[in-house]
Structures are given as structure tokens and as C-alpha cells.
Amino acid sequence: MKKIIVGSFFLTVLSFVFTGCLKDKGFDNYEYGINDPDTQPPGVGFPFGSKAKNDVGVDVSGSVQTIENLVYVNLEAGTTPSADINVTISNNTTALLTAYNTANGTAIQALPTALWNVATTITIPAGGRNATVPLNITSTLSLDPNVQYAVGLTITAADGNYKIAENLKNLFIVIGVKNQYDGKYTMKGQFYHPSLQPDFGPHTLSVELHTSGPNSVRLYWPLVSGYNTPLTSGGGPACCFASQELSIDVTPGTNAALPYNSAAGGLTYQVVTGYGPNTYNNRWDPVEKKFYVAWGYNLPASGVIATPPGASARAWIDTLIRTGPR
């Protein structure tokens, strides 16, 4: 089971923020709930309900993953309770999702109810100010990594006549599926084209690798705002070949990397195994967080790039260095 932790330090800060005087511009702008807990009826709310959406990334996995410290209820009162406060939460995904998609022009989908669960009651203990329960994702194997999924929760009741903060009663969570290779990368290497003979054209590019399967990624080039196979450091769509989209499959255990063209109707890439006398090992390095990949087309069947290459040969020899999550 994997646990995904939302910052506990932030939650500690929130527990103080929501118990102090909230009669200020933040309340007037509906950024948080009960106006002044020292003079208004005490209440409860989701601290993260102040955000339009809360983004979470999960792995492609058939195992249970738990999202901690996000389904979190805070007491908005000047004093702590003398008895437990049971706060009831309900699945309100359909309504919250429809409202968000309509307001933002997005196409987020509901996370199937069979794939997640959360407690329907959160108990703030006597003498306490907050409580949290995990959101459990049971499996992501059936989910499309190119789609975002949502879970929406609403506070519907609270013990002891505690008021539900109207602008903190809803919690909208957006979930994206990502594997371990997903992220931002610096792509450094060389590209061969006959116009560049006899040398390869060097390049350093900022790219992203997007999850396309449990052990697969697809290259996204922000410079052209699309999935592509970059050519050089030049800008603009004119620098890109049509119907070419670099994707990489990784073999678990060996970390062998297979670059291929995922564009519909596109030509087939060949794996480069060597350049002249030098051999090349296509692979993922899990320690350095780097892909070493070389591919091309119109190459010898052996995958060895001749010196000099043929007039019709095209080839890339690249290292993709992970710089962080996206």
C-alpha cells in the first residue's frame, strides 16, 4: 500500500488559522468559513475546501494507494469541544464535477465509485480541533493516464449543532495517474540529418514525459504545445516532422528502454544499437533518473549507424535527464 501525504505542516498552520479571528477581508471574499468563531456559532469545514480543486498524482498500480491529510475537517470555534464531534461527509462528485467543468471548460471525469472509498464520518475528538481520514484508491489499472478524474465530497451534518461553514463544506479532488518515469526532463543529444553531414546537430531541449501506460511514457514538447519528436533547438512547429511522436516503453526488472513512434499512421522507428565502432544501450537509469535512448529510420537492419550514414538516414542519440515532477 502506498501513502500519498499532503503537507502536514500546512495542516498544522491551518488548525491555528481557522481557530483565530476570521473577521477580515479573507472571509468577506469567501476564502474561508465562519466569520468570527469567538462571537459566531461554532462550526466545521474542510480547510482545503477553500481551493477550487486539489490536485493529486497517483501511480499506475493494482495496489491500494491512500491519500492522507486531504480529507481533513477543522473545528472553527474559540474553544475546544467537551465531547466528540461526528462530522458526516457524503459523495457529491456528480454535482461538484459538473459545476467545475462548466465553469472552467474542462472535461474531467468522475473517478468510478468502485475504485475509491472514504469513511462517511470524521470524528473530531473531545479537546481537539481537527481530524482527518484517508481517501483510498483501490486500483488505477483501468484508468486512462490522459484523463483527469475527480472525487467530490460534501459535509452534510455535524453533531452538537455545530454550523457547517457554507464556503468550506465542499472538497473537490482531481486525480491524475502517473508512473515513475513521468515528469519534466532536459533532453540533451544529437540529431542526424543529411543536411547536417558529416556531424550530428547538437540540441538541449526542455521536454516532458507523460504517462501512457504502467511502464510507458510519451514525449510532450512544450515549445510546440504538443506530442512530437523534437529535431533541433530551433522553435516553432516548422522544425518538427509530421506524424512522429516519440514514446518509450521500459521493461521492468532490466530497465531496458524501447523508443518507438506512437503517431497514428506514422513510420516505424528503428532502435539504434551503435554508431560506427561505438555500441549503444537504450535504458532507464533509476538511480540517475535518466533515459538513454537512440532511435531513427532508414538505418541498416542491424541498427548500427554507418560512418558516414546513408543519405536517407535520420537518427537521434539522446539523454533525457529528469528535473522534477510536472
C-alpha positions as CSV (number, residue, x, y, z in Angstrom):
1,M,0.0,0.0,0.0
2,K,1.3,3.4,-1.0
3,K,0.6,6.5,1.1
4,I,0.4,9.9,-0.5
5,I,0.8,12.6,2.1
6,V,-0.5,16.2,1.8
7,G,1.8,18.6,3.7
8,S,1.3,18.1,7.5
9,F,3.0,21.4,8.3
10,F,0.4,23.2,6.2
11,L,-2.4,21.4,8.1
12,T,-0.8,22.4,11.4
13,V,-0.9,26.1,10.3
14,L,-4.5,25.7,9.2
15,S,-5.5,24.4,12.6
16,F,-4.4,27.7,14.1
17,V,-5.7,29.9,11.2
18,F,-9.2,28.6,11.4
19,T,-9.5,29.0,15.2
20,G,-8.4,32.6,15.3
21,C,-10.4,35.7,14.5
22,L,-11.5,35.4,10.9
23,K,-13.4,38.6,10.6
24,D,-11.3,40.1,7.8
25,K,-11.1,40.5,4.0
26,G,-10.4,36.8,3.6
27,F,-13.7,35.9,5.0
28,D,-15.5,38.7,3.1
29,N,-14.1,37.2,-0.1
30,Y,-15.3,33.8,0.8
31,E,-11.8,32.4,1.2
32,Y,-12.7,30.6,4.4
33,G,-15.7,29.9,6.6
34,I,-17.1,31.1,9.9
35,N,-16.6,34.8,10.2
36,D,-15.5,35.1,13.9
37,P,-15.5,31.9,15.9
38,D,-15.4,33.8,19.1
39,T,-18.7,35.6,18.5
40,Q,-20.4,33.5,15.8
41,P,-21.9,30.0,16.2
42,P,-19.0,27.5,16.2
43,G,-18.7,25.4,13.1
44,V,-16.8,22.9,11.0
45,G,-15.4,22.9,7.5
46,F,-12.9,21.4,5.0
47,P,-9.8,23.7,5.1
48,F,-8.9,22.5,1.6
49,G,-12.4,23.4,0.5
50,S,-11.2,27.0,0.0
51,K,-9.5,25.8,-3.2
52,A,-11.4,25.3,-6.4
53,K,-9.7,22.0,-6.8
54,N,-7.0,19.9,-5.1
55,D,-4.6,18.1,-7.5
56,V,-3.2,14.7,-6.5
57,G,-1.0,12.3,-8.5
58,V,-1.2,8.6,-8.1
59,D,0.8,5.7,-9.6
60,V,-0.4,3.2,-12.2
61,S,-1.0,0.3,-9.8
62,G,-3.3,-2.5,-8.9
63,S,-2.4,-2.0,-5.2
64,V,-4.3,0.3,-2.8
65,Q,-3.0,3.8,-2.6
66,T,-4.0,6.1,0.3
67,I,-4.2,9.9,0.1
68,E,-3.5,11.2,3.6
69,N,-4.3,14.6,5.2
70,L,-6.5,15.9,2.4
71,V,-10.0,14.8,3.6
72,Y,-9.5,16.9,6.7
73,V,-12.1,18.7,8.9
74,N,-11.3,21.6,11.1
75,L,-13.2,23.0,14.1
76,E,-13.9,26.7,13.8
77,A,-14.5,27.7,17.4
78,G,-12.8,29.7,20.0
79,T,-12.8,26.8,22.4
80,T,-12.3,23.1,22.0
81,P,-15.3,20.7,22.4
82,S,-16.1,18.9,25.6
83,A,-17.4,15.9,23.6
84,D,-16.6,14.2,20.3
85,I,-18.0,15.9,17.2
86,N,-19.0,13.5,14.5
87,V,-19.0,15.1,11.0
88,T,-20.9,13.3,8.2
89,I,-19.5,13.5,4.7
90,S,-21.2,12.3,1.5
91,N,-20.2,11.6,-2.1
92,N,-21.2,14.6,-4.1
93,T,-18.9,14.0,-7.1
94,T,-21.5,14.5,-9.8
95,A,-22.7,17.9,-8.7
96,L,-19.3,19.3,-7.9
97,L,-17.7,17.9,-11.1
98,T,-20.5,19.3,-13.3
99,A,-20.1,22.7,-11.7
100,Y,-16.3,22.7,-12.1
101,N,-16.3,21.5,-15.7
102,T,-19.0,24.0,-16.7
103,A,-17.1,26.9,-15.0
104,N,-13.7,26.0,-16.4
105,G,-14.4,24.4,-19.8
106,T,-12.7,21.2,-18.7
107,A,-13.5,17.5,-19.3
108,I,-12.6,15.9,-16.0
109,Q,-14.3,12.6,-15.4
110,A,-15.7,11.1,-12.2
111,L,-13.5,8.5,-10.6
112,P,-15.6,5.3,-10.7
113,T,-17.0,4.7,-7.3
114,A,-15.8,1.1,-7.4
115,L,-12.2,2.4,-7.4
116,W,-12.3,4.5,-4.2
117,N,-13.6,4.7,-0.7
118,V,-13.5,7.0,2.3
119,A,-15.1,7.0,5.7
120,T,-18.5,8.6,5.9
121,T,-17.8,10.0,9.3
122,I,-14.9,12.1,10.6
123,T,-14.7,12.4,14.4
124,I,-13.1,15.5,15.9
125,P,-12.2,14.2,19.4
126,A,-13.2,16.0,22.7
127,G,-10.5,18.6,23.4
128,G,-9.3,18.5,19.7
129,R,-9.6,20.9,16.8
130,N,-9.3,18.7,13.7
131,A,-9.4,15.2,12.3
132,T,-8.6,13.5,9.0
133,V,-9.4,10.2,7.3
134,P,-7.6,8.7,4.3
135,L,-9.0,8.6,0.7
136,N,-8.3,5.1,-0.6
137,I,-7.7,4.4,-4.3
138,T,-8.1,0.7,-4.7
139,S,-6.7,0.4,-8.3
140,T,-5.7,2.6,-11.2
141,L,-5.0,-0.1,-13.8
142,S,-8.3,0.6,-15.7
143,L,-7.8,4.4,-15.8
144,D,-6.7,6.4,-18.8
145,P,-3.5,8.3,-17.9
146,N,-4.5,11.0,-20.4
147,V,-7.7,11.7,-18.4
148,Q,-8.1,13.5,-15.1
149,Y,-10.6,12.0,-12.6
150,A,-12.4,13.6,-9.7
151,V,-13.9,12.9,-6.3
152,G,-16.2,15.4,-4.7
153,L,-17.2,15.3,-1.0
154,T,-19.6,17.4,0.9
155,I,-20.1,17.9,4.7
156,T,-23.8,17.2,5.3
157,A,-24.1,17.1,9.1
158,A,-22.3,17.7,12.4
159,D,-23.0,16.8,16.0
160,G,-23.8,19.3,18.7
161,N,-25.5,21.9,16.5
162,Y,-22.1,22.9,15.0
163,K,-22.7,25.0,12.0
164,I,-21.3,23.8,8.6
165,A,-19.2,26.6,7.0
166,E,-21.1,27.2,3.8
167,N,-17.9,28.0,1.7
168,L,-15.9,25.2,3.3
169,K,-18.4,22.4,3.0
170,N,-17.3,21.0,-0.3
171,L,-14.0,19.3,-1.1
172,F,-13.1,18.8,-4.8
173,I,-10.2,16.5,-5.5
174,V,-8.7,15.9,-9.0
175,I,-6.6,12.8,-9.6
176,G,-4.1,12.2,-12.3
177,V,-2.4,8.9,-13.0
178,K,1.3,8.9,-13.3
179,N,4.1,6.3,-13.4
180,Q,7.6,6.7,-12.0
181,Y,9.0,8.0,-15.3
182,D,6.5,10.8,-15.7
183,G,7.9,14.3,-15.2
184,K,9.9,17.2,-16.6
185,Y,13.2,16.4,-18.5
186,T,16.1,18.1,-20.1
187,M,16.7,16.4,-23.4
188,K,20.4,16.6,-24.5
189,G,21.9,14.9,-27.5
190,Q,22.4,14.9,-31.2
191,F,20.2,14.6,-34.3
192,Y,21.4,13.4,-37.7
193,H,20.1,14.7,-41.0
194,P,21.8,14.7,-44.4
195,S,21.9,18.5,-44.4
196,L,24.0,18.3,-41.2
197,Q,26.6,16.0,-42.6
198,P,29.2,15.0,-41.6
199,D,28.2,15.8,-38.0
200,F,25.2,15.4,-35.8
201,G,23.3,18.6,-34.8
202,P,23.5,19.1,-31.0
203,H,20.5,20.1,-29.0
204,T,19.4,20.8,-25.5
205,L,15.6,20.9,-25.0
206,S,13.1,21.2,-22.2
207,V,10.5,18.4,-22.6
208,E,8.0,16.4,-20.6
209,L,7.3,12.7,-20.4
210,H,3.6,11.9,-19.9
211,T,2.4,8.6,-18.6
212,S,0.8,6.5,-21.4
213,G,0.8,3.1,-19.6
214,P,2.2,1.3,-16.5
215,N,5.7,1.4,-17.9
216,S,5.4,3.7,-20.8
217,V,5.7,7.5,-21.5
218,R,5.0,9.8,-24.3
219,L,7.2,12.9,-25.1
220,Y,5.5,16.2,-24.9
221,W,7.3,19.3,-26.2
222,P,6.1,22.5,-24.6
223,L,7.8,24.6,-27.2
224,V,5.3,23.4,-29.8
225,S,2.5,22.6,-27.3
226,G,2.1,19.1,-28.4
227,Y,3.3,15.5,-28.6
228,N,6.2,15.3,-31.0
229,T,9.7,14.2,-31.8
230,P,12.0,17.2,-31.4
231,L,14.6,17.9,-34.1
232,T,16.8,20.8,-33.0
233,S,16.9,23.7,-30.6
234,G,15.0,25.9,-33.1
235,G,11.5,27.0,-32.3
236,G,8.1,26.6,-33.9
237,P,6.1,23.7,-35.4
238,A,8.0,24.0,-38.7
239,C,11.0,22.4,-37.1
240,C,9.1,19.2,-36.4
241,F,8.5,16.2,-38.6
242,A,4.8,15.3,-39.2
243,S,3.4,12.0,-37.8
244,Q,6.3,11.4,-35.4
245,E,5.7,11.1,-31.7
246,L,8.4,9.7,-29.5
247,S,7.2,7.2,-26.9
248,I,9.3,4.9,-24.7
249,D,8.5,1.5,-23.2
250,V,10.5,0.3,-20.2
251,T,11.0,-3.4,-19.4
252,P,10.5,-3.8,-15.6
253,G,13.5,-5.6,-14.0
254,T,16.0,-5.0,-16.7
255,N,15.2,-1.3,-17.3
256,A,15.7,-1.7,-21.0
257,A,14.1,1.2,-22.9
258,L,12.4,0.8,-26.3
259,P,11.9,4.1,-28.2
260,Y,9.1,4.0,-30.8
261,N,6.8,6.2,-32.8
262,S,3.3,6.3,-31.4
263,A,1.8,8.6,-34.0
264,A,-1.1,7.1,-35.8
265,G,-0.1,6.0,-39.3
266,G,3.5,7.2,-38.7
267,L,6.6,5.4,-39.8
268,T,8.3,2.8,-37.7
269,Y,11.4,3.8,-35.7
270,Q,14.4,1.6,-35.5
271,V,16.4,1.2,-32.3
272,V,20.0,2.4,-32.7
273,T,22.4,-0.2,-31.3
274,G,25.6,1.6,-32.3
275,Y,27.3,4.4,-34.2
276,G,30.3,3.3,-36.1
277,P,32.5,1.4,-33.6
278,N,30.5,2.5,-30.6
279,T,27.7,0.4,-29.1
280,Y,24.6,2.0,-27.6
281,N,22.5,0.7,-24.7
282,N,18.9,2.0,-24.6
283,R,17.9,2.0,-21.0
284,W,16.4,3.8,-18.0
285,D,18.8,4.5,-15.1
286,P,16.7,4.5,-11.9
287,V,19.5,6.0,-9.8
288,E,20.4,8.9,-12.0
289,K,16.7,9.3,-13.2
290,K,17.9,9.4,-16.8
291,F,16.8,7.8,-20.1
292,Y,19.5,6.9,-22.6
293,V,17.7,6.4,-25.9
294,A,18.8,6.3,-29.6
295,W,16.4,5.7,-32.5
296,G,16.0,6.5,-36.1
297,Y,14.8,5.3,-39.5
298,N,16.2,4.4,-42.9
299,L,19.0,2.7,-41.0
300,P,20.7,-0.6,-41.5
301,A,18.8,-3.6,-40.2
302,S,21.5,-4.1,-37.6
303,G,20.6,-0.7,-36.0
304,V,24.3,0.4,-36.3
305,I,24.6,3.9,-37.9
306,A,27.2,3.7,-40.6
307,T,30.0,6.3,-40.8
308,P,29.1,8.3,-42.7
309,P,25.4,7.5,-42.5
310,G,23.4,7.0,-45.7
311,A,21.9,10.0,-47.4
312,S,18.4,9.0,-46.3
313,A,19.2,8.2,-42.7
314,R,17.7,10.0,-39.8
315,A,18.7,9.3,-36.2
316,W,18.6,10.7,-32.7
317,I,21.0,9.9,-29.8
318,D,19.7,11.4,-26.6
319,T,19.9,11.5,-22.8
320,L,16.7,12.6,-21.1
321,I,17.5,13.9,-17.6
322,R,14.6,14.1,-15.2
323,T,14.4,17.5,-13.5
324,G,11.3,17.1,-11.4
325,P,7.5,16.3,-11.4
326,R,5.2,18.1,-13.8
